[in-house]
Amino acid sequence: MSTTFRPDRATYIRDHAWMAALAMAGAMAVLWAIGNPHVWTGAVAGLAAVGVRAWYLASEELSHEWRLEDGALHGPGGRHVPLDRIARLNTLGSAVQVVTRGGDKHLIKYLADRDAALAAIRTAAGRDL
């Protein structure tokens, strides 16, 4: 049996909207802290930076998929993580972070249902991670 975890476009957009909001607030706070009279330009800069990043990386990030099959996670770029080598699973926003016993960390990003992916990996591993 094989389960595939694919990034979700709506989740990708939502996550980048949150990043843009944080970048806008952060840039405005820095400009305010240094006494710049044009604090509003921080909002423009934060939005532009995250917007360009989102547009530029969308085709690559939305093509990454992870497969759970044959007792391992198989990811983009030839990544291969045997389930018995997983030390723990963490969640970060819409992503599941896979941490191996050797300390390697992998992100399964922009999941529409992060908790379902987490449960599927735990079930396949046969243990609580």
N, CA, C and O atoms as a Tinker XYZ file with bonds, in Angstrom:
   516  protein
     1  N      0.836000   -1.187000    0.000000    73     2
     2  CA     0.000000    0.000000    0.000000    64     1     3
     3  C      0.881000    1.250000    0.000000    63     2     4     5
     4  O      1.938000    1.286000    0.631000    81     3
     5  N      0.432000    2.244000   -0.703000    73     3     6
     6  CA     1.196000    3.488000   -0.809000    64     5     7
     7  C      0.287000    4.679000   -0.499000    63     6     8     9
     8  O     -0.862000    4.736000   -0.940000    81     7
     9  N      0.825000    5.622000    0.263000    73     7    10
    10  CA     0.126000    6.872000    0.553000    64     9    11
    11  C      1.009000    7.998000    0.055000    63    10    12    13
    12  O      2.218000    7.999000    0.289000    81    11
    13  N      0.410000    8.950000   -0.629000    73    11    14
    14  CA     1.168000   10.078000   -1.168000    64    13    15
    15  C      0.737000   11.361000   -0.475000    63    14    16    17
    16  O     -0.453000   11.630000   -0.311000    81    15
    17  N      1.720000   12.140000   -0.077000    73    15    18
    18  CA     1.473000   13.437000    0.546000    64    17    19
    19  C      1.893000   14.512000   -0.450000    63    18    20    21
    20  O      3.071000   14.659000   -0.775000    81    19
    21  N      0.895000   15.259000   -0.927000    73    19    22
    22  CA     1.142000   16.317000   -1.913000    64    21    23
    23  C      0.857000   17.682000   -1.303000    63    22    24    25
    24  O     -0.038000   17.815000   -0.469000    81    23
    25  N      1.615000   18.698000   -1.714000    73    23    26
    26  CA     1.323000   20.051000   -1.237000    64    25    27
    27  C      0.001000   20.544000   -1.816000    63    26    28    29
    28  O     -0.387000   20.176000   -2.925000    81    27
    29  N     -0.671000   21.371000   -1.051000    73    27    30
    30  CA    -1.959000   21.923000   -1.436000    64    29    31
    31  C     -1.779000   23.408000   -1.790000    63    30    32    33
    32  O     -1.215000   24.175000   -1.010000    81    31
    33  N     -2.255000   23.795000   -2.953000    73    31    34
    34  CA    -2.081000   25.182000   -3.424000    64    33    35
    35  C     -2.731000   26.196000   -2.478000    63    34    36    37
    36  O     -2.132000   27.231000   -2.185000    81    35
    37  N     -3.928000   25.921000   -2.004000    73    35    38
    38  CA    -4.604000   26.859000   -1.099000    64    37    39
    39  C     -3.818000   27.016000    0.206000    63    38    40    41
    40  O     -3.725000   28.116000    0.750000    81    39
    41  N     -3.261000   25.923000    0.698000    73    39    42
    42  CA    -2.439000   25.982000    1.913000    64    41    43
    43  C     -1.168000   26.770000    1.654000    63    42    44    45
    44  O     -0.734000   27.543000    2.508000    81    43
    45  N     -0.567000   26.585000    0.486000    73    43    46
    46  CA     0.629000   27.333000    0.097000    64    45    47
    47  C      0.335000   28.835000    0.113000    63    46    48    49
    48  O      1.116000   29.621000    0.650000    81    47
    49  N     -0.781000   29.219000   -0.472000    73    47    50
    50  CA    -1.151000   30.638000   -0.518000    64    49    51
    51  C     -1.431000   31.162000    0.886000    63    50    52    53
    52  O     -0.971000   32.246000    1.246000    81    51
    53  N     -2.177000   30.405000    1.679000    73    51    54
    54  CA    -2.489000   30.836000    3.054000    64    53    55
    55  C     -1.218000   31.009000    3.879000    63    54    56    57
    56  O     -1.071000   32.008000    4.583000    81    55
    57  N     -0.291000   30.039000    3.800000    73    55    58
    58  CA     0.958000   30.146000    4.558000    64    57    59
    59  C      1.763000   31.370000    4.142000    63    58    60    61
    60  O      2.360000   32.039000    4.986000    81    59
    61  N      1.783000   31.665000    2.847000    73    59    62
    62  CA     2.520000   32.835000    2.383000    64    61    63
    63  C      1.818000   34.142000    2.767000    63    62    64    65
    64  O      2.474000   35.162000    2.973000    81    63
    65  N      0.501000   34.109000    2.863000    73    63    66
    66  CA    -0.213000   35.301000    3.336000    64    65    67
    67  C      0.174000   35.599000    4.790000    63    66    68    69
    68  O      0.369000   36.758000    5.156000    81    67
    69  N      0.283000   34.557000    5.614000    73    67    70
    70  CA     0.730000   34.753000    7.002000    64    69    71
    71  C      2.167000   35.263000    7.049000    63    70    72    73
    72  O      2.491000   36.160000    7.828000    81    71
    73  N      3.033000   34.679000    6.203000    73    71    74
    74  CA     4.424000   35.155000    6.170000    64    73    75
    75  C      4.485000   36.614000    5.747000    63    74    76    77
    76  O      5.274000   37.387000    6.290000    81    75
    77  N      3.652000   36.997000    4.778000    73    75    78
    78  CA     3.636000   38.391000    4.316000    64    77    79
    79  C      3.185000   39.316000    5.437000    63    78    80    81
    80  O      3.769000   40.381000    5.634000    81    79
    81  N      2.159000   38.924000    6.168000    73    79    82
    82  CA     1.680000   39.756000    7.275000    64    81    83
    83  C      2.773000   39.943000    8.328000    63    82    84    85
    84  O      2.971000   41.046000    8.837000    81    83
    85  N      3.473000   38.868000    8.647000    73    83    86
    86  CA     4.560000   38.967000    9.627000    64    85    87
    87  C      5.718000   39.814000    9.102000    63    86    88    89
    88  O      6.292000   40.611000    9.844000    81    87
    89  N      6.059000   39.643000    7.834000    73    87    90
    90  CA     7.143000   40.427000    7.235000    64    89    91
    91  C      6.777000   41.911000    7.190000    63    90    92    93
    92  O      7.617000   42.775000    7.442000    81    91
    93  N      5.530000   42.190000    6.870000    73    91    94
    94  CA     5.088000   43.580000    6.823000    64    93    95
    95  C      5.179000   44.217000    8.208000    63    94    96    97
    96  O      5.705000   45.320000    8.357000    81    95
    97  N      4.668000   43.519000    9.214000    73    95    98
    98  CA     4.707000   44.049000   10.575000    64    97    99
    99  C      6.145000   44.204000   11.062000    63    98   100   101
   100  O      6.489000   45.205000   11.690000    81    99
   101  N      6.974000   43.219000   10.773000    73    99   102
   102  CA     8.376000   43.267000   11.203000    64   101   103
   103  C      9.135000   44.413000   10.561000    63   102   104   105
   104  O      9.870000   45.136000   11.234000    81   103
   105  N      8.956000   44.578000    9.259000    73   103   106
   106  CA     9.653000   45.660000    8.560000    64   105   107
   107  C      9.176000   47.034000    9.056000    63   106   108   109
   108  O      9.976000   47.957000    9.211000    81   107
   109  N      7.889000   47.157000    9.299000    73   107   110
   110  CA     7.366000   48.424000    9.821000    64   109   111
   111  C      7.904000   48.696000   11.224000    63   110   112   113
   112  O      8.225000   49.837000   11.555000    81   111
   113  N      8.003000   47.657000   12.044000    73   111   114
   114  CA     8.533000   47.827000   13.406000    64   113   115
   115  C      9.990000   48.274000   13.379000    63   114   116   117
   116  O     10.396000   49.127000   14.169000    81   115
   117  N     10.780000   47.698000   12.466000    73   115   118
   118  CA    12.188000   48.090000   12.362000    64   117   119
   119  C     12.292000   49.554000   11.933000    63   118   120   121
   120  O     13.070000   50.317000   12.506000    81   119
   121  N     11.512000   49.940000   10.930000    73   119   122
   122  CA    11.556000   51.337000   10.472000    64   121   123
   123  C     11.109000   52.296000   11.572000    63   122   124   125
   124  O     11.696000   53.365000   11.737000    81   123
   125  N     10.087000   51.925000   12.315000    73   123   126
   126  CA     9.626000   52.760000   13.428000    64   125   127
   127  C     10.711000   52.867000   14.501000    63   126   128   129
   128  O     10.959000   53.948000   15.036000    81   127
   129  N     11.363000   51.723000   14.816000    73   127   130
   130  CA    12.390000   51.702000   15.866000    64   129   131
   131  C     13.600000   52.563000   15.510000    63   130   132   133
   132  O     14.234000   53.133000   16.399000    81   131
   133  N     13.924000   52.664000   14.234000    73   131   134
   134  CA    15.085000   53.470000   13.851000    64   133   135
   135  C     14.706000   54.917000   13.540000    63   134   136   137
   136  O     15.555000   55.722000   13.156000    81   135
   137  N     13.419000   55.238000   13.711000    73   135   138
   138  CA    12.982000   56.620000   13.551000    64   137   139
   139  C     12.683000   57.045000   12.131000    63   138   140   141
   140  O     12.635000   58.244000   11.855000    81   139
   141  N     12.484000   56.125000   11.234000    73   139   142
   142  CA    12.168000   56.464000    9.853000    64   141   143
   143  C     10.749000   57.027000    9.784000    63   142   144   145
   144  O      9.821000   56.407000   10.305000    81   143
   145  N     10.558000   58.191000    9.150000    73   143   146
   146  CA     9.218000   58.792000    9.087000    64   145   147
   147  C      8.294000   58.085000    8.083000    63   146   148   149
   148  O      7.099000   58.378000    8.045000    81   147
   149  N      8.818000   57.175000    7.282000    73   147   150
   150  CA     8.027000   56.483000    6.249000    64   149   151
   151  C      7.832000   55.019000    6.625000    63   150   152   153
   152  O      8.218000   54.114000    5.884000    81   151
   153  N      7.233000   54.807000    7.780000    73   151   154
   154  CA     7.043000   53.447000    8.306000    64   153   155
   155  C      6.232000   52.577000    7.340000    63   154   156   157
   156  O      6.458000   51.370000    7.253000    81   155
   157  N      5.306000   53.178000    6.629000    73   155   158
   158  CA     4.434000   52.437000    5.721000    64   157   159
   159  C      5.220000   51.687000    4.645000    63   158   160   161
   160  O      4.739000   50.681000    4.122000    81   159
   161  N      6.427000   52.163000    4.307000    73   159   162
   162  CA     7.207000   51.484000    3.265000    64   161   163
   163  C      7.632000   50.083000    3.701000    63   162   164   165
   164  O      7.919000   49.232000    2.859000    81   163
   165  N      7.673000   49.843000    4.998000    73   163   166
   166  CA     7.981000   48.502000    5.494000    64   165   167
   167  C      6.915000   47.502000    5.084000    63   166   168   169
   168  O      7.221000   46.352000    4.768000    81   167
   169  N      5.661000   47.941000    5.090000    73   167   170
   170  CA     4.568000   47.057000    4.666000    64   169   171
   171  C      4.703000   46.700000    3.189000    63   170   172   173
   172  O      4.512000   45.550000    2.795000    81   171
   173  N      5.032000   47.695000    2.386000    73   171   174
   174  CA     5.208000   47.459000    0.948000    64   173   175
   175  C      6.375000   46.494000    0.718000    63   174   176   177
   176  O      6.273000   45.558000   -0.074000    81   175
   177  N      7.476000   46.736000    1.417000    73   175   178
   178  CA     8.665000   45.887000    1.252000    64   177   179
   179  C      8.395000   44.451000    1.707000    63   178   180   181
   180  O      8.778000   43.506000    1.018000    81   179
   181  N      7.743000   44.280000    2.851000    73   179   182
   182  CA     7.449000   42.934000    3.358000    64   181   183
   183  C      6.533000   42.174000    2.422000    63   182   184   185
   184  O      6.759000   40.997000    2.144000    81   183
   185  N      5.496000   42.846000    1.932000    73   183   186
   186  CA     4.561000   42.216000    1.004000    64   185   187
   187  C      5.259000   41.850000   -0.303000    63   186   188   189
   188  O      5.065000   40.753000   -0.828000    81   187
   189  N      6.061000   42.759000   -0.823000    73   187   190
   190  CA     6.765000   42.495000   -2.079000    64   189   191
   191  C      7.746000   41.333000   -1.939000    63   190   192   193
   192  O      7.821000   40.471000   -2.815000    81   191
   193  N      8.491000   41.311000   -0.846000    73   191   194
   194  CA     9.489000   40.259000   -0.653000    64   193   195
   195  C      8.837000   38.887000   -0.594000    63   194   196   197
   196  O      9.288000   37.960000   -1.265000    81   195
   197  N      7.801000   38.749000    0.187000    73   195   198
   198  CA     7.151000   37.441000    0.325000    64   197   199
   199  C      6.369000   37.096000   -0.942000    63   198   200   201
   200  O      6.330000   35.935000   -1.348000    81   199
   201  N      5.748000   38.095000   -1.566000    73   199   202
   202  CA     5.021000   37.845000   -2.814000    64   201   203
   203  C      5.922000   37.334000   -3.925000    63   202   204   205
   204  O      5.571000   36.388000   -4.629000    81   203
   205  N      7.077000   37.956000   -4.082000    73   203   206
   206  CA     8.027000   37.513000   -5.107000    64   205   207
   207  C      8.527000   36.106000   -4.794000    63   206   208   209
   208  O      8.640000   35.265000   -5.686000    81   207
   209  N      8.828000   35.857000   -3.512000    73   207   210
   210  CA     9.286000   34.531000   -3.105000    64   209   211
   211  C      8.220000   33.475000   -3.420000    63   210   212   213
   212  O      8.524000   32.420000   -3.977000    81   211
   213  N      6.975000   33.772000   -3.058000    73   211   214
   214  CA     5.886000   32.820000   -3.288000    64   213   215
   215  C      5.710000   32.527000   -4.770000    63   214   216   217
   216  O      5.547000   31.371000   -5.161000    81   215
   217  N      5.742000   33.555000   -5.583000    73   215   218
   218  CA     5.576000   33.382000   -7.024000    64   217   219
   219  C      6.741000   32.587000   -7.616000    63   218   220   221
   220  O      6.536000   31.684000   -8.428000    81   219
   221  N      7.954000   32.925000   -7.206000    73   219   222
   222  CA     9.155000   32.304000   -7.755000    64   221   223
   223  C      9.254000   30.824000   -7.396000    63   222   224   225
   224  O      9.653000   30.015000   -8.233000    81   223
   225  N      8.903000   30.463000   -6.180000    73   223   226
   226  CA     9.080000   29.088000   -5.713000    64   225   227
   227  C      7.852000   28.202000   -5.889000    63   226   228   229
   228  O      7.937000   26.997000   -5.655000    81   227
   229  N      6.722000   28.756000   -6.291000    73   227   230
   230  CA     5.475000   27.990000   -6.340000    64   229   231
   231  C      5.580000   26.724000   -7.170000    63   230   232   233
   232  O      5.191000   25.655000   -6.700000    81   231
   233  N      6.090000   26.810000   -8.383000    73   231   234
   234  CA     6.118000   25.623000   -9.243000    64   233   235
   235  C      6.986000   24.514000   -8.649000    63   234   236   237
   236  O      6.655000   23.334000   -8.768000    81   235
   237  N      8.087000   24.887000   -8.014000    73   235   238
   238  CA     8.959000   23.888000   -7.403000    64   237   239
   239  C      8.325000   23.302000   -6.140000    63   238   240   241
   240  O      8.232000   22.083000   -5.998000    81   239
   241  N      7.893000   24.165000   -5.232000    73   239   242
   242  CA     7.351000   23.695000   -3.949000    64   241   243
   243  C      6.085000   22.871000   -4.132000    63   242   244   245
   244  O      5.878000   21.895000   -3.411000    81   243
   245  N      5.240000   23.242000   -5.080000    73   243   246
   246  CA     3.987000   22.523000   -5.281000    64   245   247
   247  C      4.165000   21.226000   -6.057000    63   246   248   249
   248  O      3.210000   20.464000   -6.212000    81   247
   249  N      5.369000   20.965000   -6.544000    73   247   250
   250  CA     5.627000   19.690000   -7.237000    64   249   251
   251  C      6.242000   18.642000   -6.312000    63   250   252   253
   252  O      6.311000   17.467000   -6.673000    81   251
   253  N      6.691000   19.055000   -5.118000    73   251   254
   254  CA     7.304000   18.106000   -4.187000    64   253   255
   255  C      6.247000   17.194000   -3.587000    63   254   256   257
   256  O      5.247000   17.659000   -3.041000    81   255
   257  N      6.473000   15.913000   -3.691000    73   255   258
   258  CA     5.563000   14.994000   -3.032000    64   257   259
   259  C      6.356000   13.914000   -2.313000    63   258   260   261
   260  O      7.466000   13.555000   -2.708000    81   259
   261  N      5.761000   13.418000   -1.263000    73   259   262
   262  CA     6.350000   12.356000   -0.453000    64   261   263
   263  C      5.438000   11.140000   -0.559000    63   262   264   265
   264  O      4.214000   11.262000   -0.522000    81   263
   265  N      6.054000    9.960000   -0.691000    73   263   266
   266  CA     5.307000    8.710000   -0.726000    64   265   267
   267  C      5.663000    7.874000    0.490000    63   266   268   269
   268  O      6.830000    7.782000    0.873000    81   267
   269  N      4.674000    7.280000    1.082000    73   267   270
   270  CA     4.847000    6.372000    2.201000    64   269   271
   271  C      4.570000    4.975000    1.665000    63   270   272   273
   272  O      3.418000    4.602000    1.444000    81   271
   273  N      5.643000    4.204000    1.457000    73   271   274
   274  CA     5.499000    2.850000    0.924000    64   273   275
   275  C      6.724000    2.015000    1.260000    63   274   276   277
   276  O      7.817000    2.543000    1.467000    81   275
   277  N      6.528000    0.719000    1.310000    73   275   278
   278  CA     7.621000   -0.226000    1.556000    64   277   279
   279  C      8.410000    0.111000    2.822000    63   278   280   281
   280  O      9.634000   -0.019000    2.843000    81   279
   281  N      7.715000    0.541000    3.872000    73   279   282
   282  CA     8.375000    0.799000    5.146000    64   281   283
   283  C      9.276000    2.015000    5.172000    63   282   284   285
   284  O     10.189000    2.099000    5.994000    81   283
   285  N      9.023000    2.972000    4.263000    73   283   286
   286  CA     9.868000    4.171000    4.216000    64   285   287
   287  C      9.098000    5.340000    3.631000    63   286   288   289
   288  O      8.079000    5.172000    2.961000    81   287
   289  N      9.612000    6.523000    3.900000    73   287   290
   290  CA     9.140000    7.745000    3.262000    64   289   291
   291  C     10.093000    8.048000    2.118000    63   290   292   293
   292  O     11.310000    8.073000    2.306000    81   291
   293  N      9.548000    8.275000    0.942000    73   291   294
   294  CA    10.352000    8.613000   -0.231000    64   293   295
   295  C      9.974000   10.025000   -0.644000    63   294   296   297
   296  O      8.813000   10.303000   -0.946000    81   295
   297  N     10.960000   10.916000   -0.656000    73   295   298
   298  CA    10.679000   12.308000   -0.940000    64   297   299
   299  C     11.393000   12.839000   -2.148000    63   298   300   301
   300  O     12.073000   12.097000   -2.857000    81   299
   301  N     11.240000   14.142000   -2.389000    73   299   302
   302  CA    11.882000   14.775000   -3.538000    64   301   303
   303  C     13.402000   14.736000   -3.417000    63   302   304   305
   304  O     13.952000   14.674000   -2.317000    81   303
   305  N     14.050000   14.771000   -4.541000    73   303   306
   306  CA    15.513000   14.792000   -4.551000    64   305   307
   307  C     16.137000   13.496000   -4.075000    63   306   308   309
   308  O     17.272000   13.491000   -3.596000    81   307
   309  N     15.407000   12.394000   -4.200000    73   307   310
   310  CA    15.948000   11.102000   -3.800000    64   309   311
   311  C     15.976000   10.859000   -2.301000    63   310   312   313
   312  O     16.644000    9.933000   -1.842000    81   311
   313  N     15.277000   11.655000   -1.543000    73   311   314
   314  CA    15.255000   11.445000   -0.087000    64   313   315
   315  C     14.576000   10.113000    0.221000    63   314   316   317
   316  O     13.572000    9.749000   -0.391000    81   315
   317  N     15.142000    9.407000    1.173000    73   315   318
   318  CA    14.625000    8.094000    1.573000    64   317   319
   319  C     14.801000    7.979000    3.085000    63   318   320   321
   320  O     15.922000    8.006000    3.593000    81   319
   321  N     13.690000    7.850000    3.794000    73   319   322
   322  CA    13.728000    7.771000    5.252000    64   321   323
   323  C     13.001000    6.499000    5.696000    63   322   324   325
   324  O     11.771000    6.470000    5.702000    81   323
   325  N     13.741000    5.449000    6.068000    73   323   326
   326  CA    13.083000    4.243000    6.593000    64   325   327
   327  C     12.314000    4.589000    7.872000    63   326   328   329
   328  O     12.789000    5.361000    8.705000    81   327
   329  N     11.135000    4.015000    8.011000    73   327   330
   330  CA    10.289000    4.335000    9.167000    64   329   331
   331  C     10.949000    3.971000   10.486000    63   330   332   333
   332  O     10.710000    4.631000   11.497000    81   331
   333  N     11.770000    2.941000   10.493000    73   331   334
   334  CA    12.427000    2.557000   11.750000    64   333   335
   335  C     13.576000    3.493000   12.114000    63   334   336   337
   336  O     14.137000    3.376000   13.203000    81   335
   337  N     13.931000    4.407000   11.236000    73   335   338
   338  CA    14.985000    5.398000   11.511000    64   337   339
   339  C     14.402000    6.734000   11.990000    63   338   340   341
   340  O     15.155000    7.655000   12.308000    81   339
   341  N     13.078000    6.846000   12.042000    73   339   342
   342  CA    12.452000    8.085000   12.482000    64   341   343
   343  C     12.461000    8.145000   14.004000    63   342   344   345
   344  O     11.958000    7.243000   14.674000    81   343
   345  N     13.035000    9.209000   14.538000    73   343   346
   346  CA    13.096000    9.399000   15.992000    64   345   347
   347  C     11.842000   10.107000   16.495000    63   346   348   349
   348  O     11.302000    9.759000   17.545000    81   347
   349  N     11.385000   11.101000   15.740000    73   347   350
   350  CA    10.177000   11.814000   16.162000    64   349   351
   351  C      9.578000   12.590000   14.983000    63   350   352   353
   352  O     10.228000   12.853000   13.972000    81   351
   353  N      8.322000   12.933000   15.172000    73   351   354
   354  CA     7.589000   13.749000   14.209000    64   353   355
   355  C      7.124000   15.006000   14.921000    63   354   356   357
   356  O      6.621000   14.944000   16.042000    81   355
   357  N      7.291000   16.131000   14.274000    73   355   358
   358  CA     6.846000   17.417000   14.822000    64   357   359
   359  C      5.930000   18.080000   13.808000    63   358   360   361
   360  O      5.937000   17.720000   12.631000    81   359
   361  N      5.151000   19.036000   14.253000    73   359   362
   362  CA     4.351000   19.819000   13.328000    64   361   363
   363  C      4.822000   21.262000   13.379000    63   362   364   365
   364  O      5.140000   21.794000   14.442000    81   363
   365  N      4.860000   21.874000   12.222000    73   363   366
   366  CA     5.240000   23.280000   12.065000    64   365   367
   367  C      4.265000   23.906000   11.084000    63   366   368   369
   368  O      4.435000   23.782000    9.871000    81   367
   369  N      3.260000   24.568000   11.594000    73   367   370
   370  CA     2.250000   25.135000   10.709000    64   369   371
   371  C      1.549000   24.039000    9.940000    63   370   372   373
   372  O      0.972000   23.131000   10.540000    81   371
   373  N      1.589000   24.108000    8.620000    73   371   374
   374  CA     0.933000   23.101000    7.784000    64   373   375
   375  C      1.877000   21.960000    7.408000    63   374   376   377
   376  O      1.538000   21.129000    6.565000    81   375
   377  N      3.038000   21.914000    8.016000    73   375   378
   378  CA     4.044000   20.910000    7.664000    64   377   379
   379  C      4.235000   19.874000    8.766000    63   378   380   381
   380  O      3.955000   20.116000    9.940000    81   379
   381  N      4.720000   18.719000    8.345000    73   379   382
   382  CA     5.156000   17.677000    9.273000    64   381   383
   383  C      6.669000   17.600000    9.153000    63   382   384   385
   384  O      7.209000   17.437000    8.059000    81   383
   385  N      7.344000   17.718000   10.281000    73   383   386
   386  CA     8.798000   17.591000   10.304000    64   385   387
   387  C      9.144000   16.179000   10.741000    63   386   388   389
   388  O      8.669000   15.698000   11.770000    81   387
   389  N      9.981000   15.520000    9.943000    73   387   390
   390  CA    10.444000   14.172000   10.238000    64   389   391
   391  C     11.886000   14.285000   10.711000    63   390   392   393
   392  O     12.747000   14.775000    9.980000    81   391
   393  N     12.150000   13.835000   11.926000    73   391   394
   394  CA    13.496000   13.879000   12.495000    64   393   395
   395  C     13.995000   12.444000   12.624000    63   394   396   397
   396  O     13.351000   11.608000   13.259000    81   395
   397  N     15.147000   12.166000   12.016000    73   395   398
   398  CA    15.692000   10.807000   12.066000    64   397   399
   399  C     16.568000   10.618000   13.292000    63   398   400   401
   400  O     16.937000   11.580000   13.966000    81   399
   401  N     16.890000    9.378000   13.565000    73   399   402
   402  CA    17.774000    9.064000   14.691000    64   401   403
   403  C     19.157000    9.686000   14.492000    63   402   404   405
   404  O     19.842000    9.997000   15.466000    81   403
   405  N     19.563000    9.868000   13.253000    73   403   406
   406  CA    20.852000   10.488000   12.948000    64   405   407
   407  C     20.821000   12.009000   13.004000    63   406   408   409
   408  O     21.853000   12.658000   12.834000    81   407
   409  N     19.640000   12.582000   13.242000    73   407   410
   410  CA    19.532000   14.031000   13.354000    64   409   411
   411  C     19.103000   14.742000   12.084000    63   410   412   413
   412  O     18.924000   15.960000   12.097000    81   411
   413  N     18.933000   14.011000   10.980000    73   411   414
   414  CA    18.452000   14.643000    9.750000    64   413   415
   415  C     17.010000   15.095000    9.942000    63   414   416   417
   416  O     16.232000   14.443000   10.639000    81   415
   417  N     16.663000   16.215000    9.318000    73   415   418
   418  CA    15.317000   16.752000    9.419000    64   417   419
   419  C     14.765000   16.975000    8.020000    63   418   420   421
   420  O     15.437000   17.523000    7.146000    81   419
   421  N     13.537000   16.541000    7.831000    73   419   422
   422  CA    12.859000   16.682000    6.545000    64   421   423
   423  C     11.492000   17.303000    6.791000    63   422   424   425
   424  O     10.837000   17.000000    7.789000    81   423
   425  N     11.060000   18.176000    5.878000    73   423   426
   426  CA     9.740000   18.793000    5.992000    64   425   427
   427  C      8.841000   18.314000    4.864000    63   426   428   429
   428  O      9.204000   18.366000    3.688000    81   427
   429  N      7.673000   17.851000    5.245000    73   427   430
   430  CA     6.619000   17.553000    4.287000    64   429   431
   431  C      5.700000   18.771000    4.374000    63   430   432   433
   432  O      4.917000   18.903000    5.315000    81   431
   433  N      5.805000   19.662000    3.377000    73   431   434
   434  CA     5.241000   21.014000    3.502000    64   433   435
   435  C      3.912000   21.201000    2.779000    63   434   436   437
   436  O      3.553000   20.463000    1.861000    81   435
   437  N      3.193000   22.243000    3.248000    73   435   438
   438  CA     1.959000   22.750000    2.645000    64   437   439
   439  C      0.873000   21.676000    2.531000    63   438   440   441
   440  O      0.221000   21.544000    1.495000    81   439
   441  N      0.691000   20.923000    3.602000    73   439   442
   442  CA    -0.309000   19.862000    3.625000    64   441   443
   443  C     -1.687000   20.429000    3.960000    63   442   444   445
   444  O     -1.826000   21.230000    4.884000    81   443
   445  N     -2.692000   20.015000    3.213000    73   443   446
   446  CA    -4.055000   20.449000    3.497000    64   445   447
   447  C     -4.530000   19.877000    4.829000    63   446   448   449
   448  O     -5.264000   20.534000    5.568000    81   447
   449  N     -4.106000   18.644000    5.134000    73   447   450
   450  CA    -4.485000   17.997000    6.388000    64   449   451
   451  C     -3.241000   17.418000    7.048000    63   450   452   453
   452  O     -2.959000   16.224000    6.936000    81   451
   453  N     -2.514000   18.269000    7.724000    73   451   454
   454  CA    -1.270000   17.892000    8.384000    64   453   455
   455  C     -1.483000   16.761000    9.385000    63   454   456   457
   456  O     -0.658000   15.852000    9.480000    81   455
   457  N     -2.580000   16.811000   10.127000    73   455   458
   458  CA    -2.828000   15.804000   11.156000    64   457   459
   459  C     -3.082000   14.419000   10.561000    63   458   460   461
   460  O     -2.700000   13.411000   11.155000    81   459
   461  N     -3.718000   14.367000    9.401000    73   459   462
   462  CA    -3.936000   13.081000    8.734000    64   461   463
   463  C     -2.607000   12.483000    8.276000    63   462   464   465
   464  O     -2.398000   11.276000    8.389000    81   463
   465  N     -1.717000   13.319000    7.763000    73   463   466
   466  CA    -0.396000   12.839000    7.348000    64   465   467
   467  C      0.381000   12.320000    8.547000    63   466   468   469
   468  O      1.021000   11.271000    8.469000    81   467
   469  N      0.329000   13.041000    9.643000    73   467   470
   470  CA     0.989000   12.641000   10.880000    64   469   471
   471  C      0.471000   11.277000   11.342000    63   470   472   473
   472  O      1.252000   10.392000   11.689000    81   471
   473  N     -0.844000   11.121000   11.342000    73   471   474
   474  CA    -1.456000    9.857000   11.758000    64   473   475
   475  C     -1.066000    8.708000   10.824000    63   474   476   477
   476  O     -0.806000    7.595000   11.283000    81   475
   477  N     -1.025000    8.976000    9.516000    73   475   478
   478  CA    -0.670000    7.928000    8.558000    64   477   479
   479  C      0.764000    7.443000    8.772000    63   478   480   481
   480  O      1.030000    6.243000    8.706000    81   479
   481  N      1.680000    8.365000    9.026000    73   479   482
   482  CA     3.079000    7.982000    9.251000    64   481   483
   483  C      3.203000    7.199000   10.556000    63   482   484   485
   484  O      3.902000    6.187000   10.613000    81   483
   485  N      2.527000    7.665000   11.595000    73   483   486
   486  CA     2.567000    6.953000   12.885000    64   485   487
   487  C      1.988000    5.550000   12.754000    63   486   488   489
   488  O      2.544000    4.597000   13.300000    81   487
   489  N      0.888000    5.417000   12.043000    73   487   490
   490  CA     0.258000    4.114000   11.853000    64   489   491
   491  C      1.178000    3.184000   11.071000    63   490   492   493
   492  O      1.327000    2.016000   11.428000    81   491
   493  N      1.791000    3.691000   10.013000    73   491   494
   494  CA     2.693000    2.881000    9.200000    64   493   495
   495  C      3.921000    2.449000    9.991000    63   494   496   497
   496  O      4.430000    1.343000    9.808000    81   495
   497  N      4.397000    3.338000   10.878000    73   495   498
   498  CA     5.574000    3.023000   11.694000    64   497   499
   499  C      5.222000    2.031000   12.807000    63   498   500   501
   500  O      6.094000    1.344000   13.339000    81   499
   501  N      3.933000    1.966000   13.147000    73   499   502
   502  CA     3.500000    1.050000   14.182000    64   501   503
   503  C      3.891000    1.457000   15.581000    63   502   504   505
   504  O      3.958000    0.618000   16.480000    81   503
   505  N      4.151000    2.741000   15.775000    73   503   506
   506  CA     4.529000    3.240000   17.097000    64   505   507
   507  C      4.231000    4.731000   17.176000    63   506   508   509
   508  O      4.049000    5.405000   16.162000    81   507
   509  N      4.188000    5.221000   18.398000    73   507   510
   510  CA     3.936000    6.641000   18.622000    64   509   511
   511  C      5.253000    7.404000   18.446000    63   510   512   513
   512  O      6.244000    7.112000   19.116000    81   511
   513  N      5.251000    8.354000   17.563000    73   511   514
   514  CA     6.462000    9.142000   17.293000    64   513   515
   515  C      6.268000   10.562000   17.751000    63   514   516
   516  O      7.173000   11.384000   17.611000    81   515
